[in-house]
Amino acid sequence: MQVRSEQFSRMSAQAIDDPQIQRSLLRVMEHFDPGRLECIEELTPEVWERYRERGRQIKAHTMENLDYYLGLLAARVQGNGGVVHFARDAKEATDIVVEVARSRGVKLVTKGKSMVSEEMGLNHVLEANGIEPVETDLGEYIIQLAGETPFHIVAPAMHKSKEQVSDLFVEKLGMERITEIPAMTLAARRVLREKFLSADMGISGVNFAVAETGSVLIVTNEGNGRMCTSLPRIHVAVMGMEKVVPALEDLAVMLRLLPRAATGQRISSYVTLVSGPRRRSDEDGPDEFHLVIMDNGRSKLLADPDFREALYCIRCGACLNTCPVYRKVGGHAYGWVYPGPIGAVITPVLTGLPRAKALPFASTLCGACRDVCPLKINIPHMLLKLRSQLIEGEPDQREVSLRERVLFKLWGRTVSSERRLARFRRLAAFLQRPLTRGGRMRRFPLPPFSRWTRDRDFPRLASRSFHQLWEKELKSKGSDGSS
């Protein structure tokens, strides 16, 4: 998938100026977080914290022993009659999927929701090889018709109004114009049902893969995941290598964390557990099962102790829902598959820091993402590490311009001397007078403050320093005998 993260500033400005995106963000974000909090209260915060801690322990243990659990997973899948493919990068993963499809004469593929397949750019590669991919999650289907990428990890088409979706259905599917949501859902269902019945191959993502049993687990709210994994004669599941958990009992913890953090549900509508191809005693299921396990830069996260916990992410989207930056600019501004705070960490690592150097600064460092994360991932810490690499790291990765380096050097010299700082403060307090109105500086003509005051007011400098105020307070207390 094309990386456009270097355009974050421009795309953010476009999103802020788009009334439909702002309405959608306001409406949907107001739903997700209260739902999450309500589910936590129902479970009780104390129990929720115990699950969070246990979930973090499971992921930490798995990442420490990832080679062992991936080997065990592969052995169990093969023992169940499936085929395991390891891919070093996205191209190798797509080549594997295409080869499976072409060698078996596949013409139509139905796909369940999968962020990894977006990371691979799988739909475009399948189309280039004469294979029709059809997204079956309704949100993913809508953005496929629109030729866009997911806007949100959980709600990929949340930025679209029902009128825009209706226009898409008229243009792409030749339907009559309808704007009632139930009727639109039924119309899409009729189209997708034909695809389900005709598909030669189903492709799904993987929420969790169980090493102990060789099973993959998929959570959905529409039932499309079950249709993609059981109706076609071939099922291909694609996953990042971090999705493995040791045992079935670990799913009991993860399934309490994921739906509550993602959508405020006790459990998602469908939980599908797949353990290989159909056996003789099974009523349905594929004749072939393939599991593609992709690295694509995850080993770099695994090898770095400062960023390893990014692999704990279960893609619930809670950090997006609470992030003040995401809540204003939305998902497309981040320029790649993974938006929001977690995307600001993993995109620079997976795609290269120079290509995504704006993202570590797309944060207020308020810590809300860390507080809501069901696995307690310390995202602010990792963002600071990336900022440090950009400012103090290798010359080809540095984000600081020559002008900024000169300004900071001058500032350092100024504040290192009490006398120089006092002179600078007096000069600045004098020069600000023509620009200050009502205690605020609303327009400053020179950079870098001109960019700051373009969108916000700058408070005026105090006429007296804190040191002077403190000295006066001490003298006044001394004169009246107080202590």
N, C-alpha and C positions, 0 to 999 in steps of 0.2 A: 504494500500500500504506500502511496506517495506520502512523503513527510513534508508538511508545510508549517512546521512549528516556528520557523523563523519569521513567519508573518503574523505572529500572535497579536502584536499591537494593532495592526491594521484590521485584522478580523475581529478583534475585541471591539474596536470602535464601531465597526459595521453592526455588530450584534447589539450594542448599546443603543444605536440609532434605529433599530428595527422594532417597531411597536408590537408586532406579532410575537417575536421572540421574548420581549419583555413581559407581555401578558402571559405567555405560556410558562415562563420561569416563575412568575409570581403565583400563578394558579397551582402548578404542580408541586413546587417546593413547599407551599403551605400545607399540602396533603401528606407528603412523605414523612417529614420529621415528627409531626404530632402522632402519626400512626406508630412510628417506632417507639416513641416515648410511652404511648398507651400500652403497647405490648410489654414493655419493660416493667411498667408499674404493675401490670397484671401478674407477671412472673415474680415480681418483687426485685428491687434494685440489688439486694444482697445476693440472691440466686443468680441474677444476670451477671454480676461481677465474678461469681464462681465459674460460670460457663465461659466467660471471656478469658479468665486466667487459664482454665483447662484447655481451651482452644489454642491459646498462644503456646502453651507447653507442647501440645501435639505438633503444631507446625514447627516449633523450634527443634524438637527431637527429630522430626522427619527431615528437615533441612540439614541437620548435622549428620544424618545417615542416608542421604538421598540416593547415593549410588546403590546401597543395599536394597532400599525399598523399590527403586526402579527395576532392579534386577529381579526382585521377587515378583513384582507386578507383571513383568514380561513373561516370566516362567509360568505364572498362574493363568494368564491369558492364553498362552500357547497350550497349556494343559487343558483348557476349556474348549480348545478347537479353533481359537482365533489366531490372527497373525499380527505381530508387533513390528512396527517400523520406527526407527529412531532417526530424527532429522536434525542436522546441525543448524540449519537456518530456514527461513521462510520459503526460499526457492526450492530447497531439497524437499520440504514438506509438500509443497504444491505439486512437484514432479511426481512424488509417490502417489498422491491422490489421482492425478491425471492418468498415470500409468495403469493403476487399478481399473479406472473407468474405461480407458481406451481398449485395454486388453480384453475386456468383457463386453464390448459393444454398447456401452451405456450412452444413451442420448439425453435422458432427462434425470435430473438430480433434485430431490427435495431436501432442504436444509433446515435444521433446527437452529435456534439462536446460538451463536458462537462468536465471541470476541476474538478468539484465536484465528478463526477463518478470516475475519476482517484484517487481522494482523498479517496474514498470509497473502491477502489480496486474492483469495481463492476464486471468487465469482468471476473476476476478469480473466483469470487463467483458464477456467473451464470454458467460458464463452469463446476465447481465442482458439480453443481446440474443438469447437463445434458441439459442445455439451451445454445444454440449457440448465442453469441452476435456478431454483425457485425458493426464495425465502418463505418460510411458512409461519413464523411468528408474525402476528399482524403488524406490529410496529416495524419489524425488519422488512416485511413485504412492502409497506408503504414507502420506506426510504429507498428500497430497491427500485420501485417504480419511479421515484423522483430522481434516481441517480445520485443519491447522497450517501453519506456515511452516518453511523449512529450518533445521535446528539447526546445520549445519556447511556450509561452501561445497562441500566434496567429498563428504561423507557426510551427506546431509540428514536421514536417519532414524536416525542412530547412537544416539540417546537411547532408542529403543524396544527392548524385549526381544522375543524371538521369541513369547512368550506374548501380549504386547500386540498384536503384528502378527496373530497367529492370531485373537484376539478381533475385530480390525477386519475380517478376511476373513469371519468368520462373520456379523458384523453388517451389513456393507456389501455383501458379494457373495453372501451366502447359502450359503457353503461349509460343509462339515463341518469340525469342529475338528481341525486338524493342527498339530503343533509341530516337525516335522522340517524343517530349513531347505531341503534340496533339494526336498522335496515341496511346500513353500509356494512356492518359486520357480517350479516347474512349474505350479502352480495359477494364479499370477499371469500366467505366460507364456501360458496358454490364453486367459485373459480378454483380455489385451492383443493377442494375435494377431488376434482378431476385429476389434478396433478398428483395427489397422493396415490390414486389408484393406477396411474400410468407410470410412475417413476421406476427406473431400473436400480437406482442407488439412493440411499438416504445418508446424509452427512449430519452429524451432531457435534456439539461441543461436549465438554465434560466439566461438570461442577466439582466432582471429586472422583478419584480413582482409588479403589481399595486394593492395596497390595496383597493382603491376606487371601482374598478370594478371586482376584483378577476381574473385578467388576467395575463398571463405570456408572456413575450416578448423574442423572439429569433432573433438574427441577424446572417446572414450567407452570404456567397458569392457564394455558389454552389447550393442552393435550396434544399439541402438534409434535412435541418431542417423541411421544409414544408412537405416533403415526409414522414418523421418519425412521424410527429404529426397528419397527416390526413389520411394516408392509412391504418395503422393497426387498429384493433378493440379496442385496449387498448393503451392509451397514459399515460406514467408515466413521470412527470417532476421532476427533482431533483435539489435542490437549497440550498445554504448556507443561514442562516437566515438573513444575512445582505443585501440580494439582493432586498428587498422590497423598494418601493418608495410610497409616499402617494397617488398621483393622476396622471391621464393621462397627465395632462399638464406638469408634471415633466419630462415625457418622451421626450418632445420637447427639453428640455435642454440636457438630457443625450444622446440623439441621435445626437446632434450636437458635443458633446464631444468625445464619444466613437470611431466612425469610423475615425475621423480626427486624434486622438491621436494614434490609433492602426495601421492603414494602410495608412493614408494619403488620405482617401476617404471622399467626402462630405457626403455620406450615403452608407451603405453596399448594396449589390445587392438585398438582400431579408430581409425584416423585417416582421416577423410572430408574430401575436398577437393571443393568444389562450385563450378562455374564457369558458373552460369546455367542456363537451362532445357535440356531434352533437345534434342539435335540429331538429324538424320535417321539418323546412323550409330550413335547410342547405343541400347543395349538397354533401358535404363530411365531414369527421371528424370521430373521434373515438366514439364507444359506451360507453366507460368508460374513465374518466379522473381522475388521481391520482396525487396529489402534495405532494412530500416528502420534508419537511423543516428540515434541519440538523443543529445541534449546533456544535458538534465535536470540542470543545475548544473555539469557538467564544465568548461564554459568559465570558471567562477569558479576552479576549481582550476588551469586552464591559465594564467590571467592572473596568478596569485599565485606569485612565485618561491619562497616559503616552502613551498607546498603542491603545486607542479606535479608533483613526483616521485611523488605518490600515484597519478597516472595511469599510472605504469610498471607497476602491479600486474597480474599475469597470473592472479589468483584461484587460486593453488595451495593456499592454506590453511596453508602452513608456519608462518606467524606465529601462527595459532590453536593449532597443535599444540604449540608450545613455550611459549606464554604462560601464566604461573602463574595469572593471573586467569581466562582462558578455561577453563583446565583444572579450575577449581573451579565456575564459574557456567554454562558452556556458552553456546550461541548465542542462545537465546530471550531471555535477560536483556537483551541489547543493544537489543531493541525495534524493530529494522528489518531490512532484508535482509542487510546486511553486518555480521557480528559480529567479535569479536576485535580485535587491535591495529589492523589496517587499517580495520576498521569504526569504531573510535573516532576515526579521522581523517576519513574521507570522509562518515560520517553527519552530523556537525555541519555540514560545509560544504555538503552537498547538500540537507539538510532544514532548515537554519537552526540556528545555535549555541544560541539560547535553548531550542529543543526538545530538544536533546541535550547539555546542558551537563554532565551527569554523566559522559559517556563519556571525555573527556580525562583524567579523574581515575581511570579504571578501569585503571590501569597502575602497576606498581612501578618503571617506567623502568629495568628491569634490562638492557635492550638485547638480549635474546635474539631478539626479533622481527627486529631489524636484522641480527643475525649469521646467521640462517637464511634470510633473504629472498634468493631467487635473483637478484633485480635490485638488491640492496643498498639498498633503500629505507630512509631514515633515519626510521623511524616515531617513535622517542623525541623527535627534534628537533621534529617536527610537533606531537606531543602537548604539548610545552612551549610552543610558539607558541600553541596553542589555550588552554592554561591562562593564558598571559599576557593573551590577549584577554579572557578571562572576568574576570580580576582587575583589569586595568588599562585595559580597553577602554571601549567606549561604555557609558553608564549602564544601558541596557536589556539589556545582555549580561553585566553583572557578576554573578559568582556569590558574591562576598564579602558577608556580612551585616554589618549595623551592629555587632553584637556582636564579630564577628571583626576588623573595622577598628579598634574601640576597643582590643581585646586586643593587636593587632599594634602599635598606636601606643604603648601602654604598654610593651610589650616592647622596642620600639625605643629609648624613652627610658631604660629600665633598662640595656640592654647598651651604650648609648653612654657610660656613666659607669662607671669602674672601681669607684668607691666605692658607687654605687647597686647595681651588680651584686653586690658582696660582701655588702651588707646583705640583698639579696633571697635570695641563696644560703643565708645563715645562717638567715633566717626560714623558708625552705622546708624546710631540713634539720631544723629544730626541729618544724615542724608535721606532717611526715610520720611522725613516730615512732609515734603511735597506729595508723597505717594500715599499717605495714610489718611483714611477717612473713617470716623467713628471707631477708632481703635483697631482698624483692619486695613491691610494692604491688599487691594482688590486687583491691581494690575502692576506688575513689575516689568520694566522694559528690557532688562538684560538677563541672559541665561546665567546660571541654571534656574533662577527663581521665576523667570518668565513662563516656563513650562508648568511650574507648580501653580502659579496664580492664574493660569489659563482656565483651570477647572475648579479652583478652590481659593478661598481667601487665606492670606498669611497674617498671623497675629503680629502686631507691632512689637518692636523691642521695648522693654521696660526702660523708663528714664533713669532708673537706678539699678545697679547690680544687686544680686542676692547678698554679696559680701557687704555692700554699703547698708542695705536694709538690716542685716544681721548686726552690724556694728552699732547702728542707731538704736536698735532694740535693746542691746546689751547696755548701752550708755544710759538709756531712759530708765531701765530697771535699776541700774546702779545709783542714779540720782535720787530715786524715791525710796532707797533702802531695801527694796525687795531682792530676793535671791532665787 
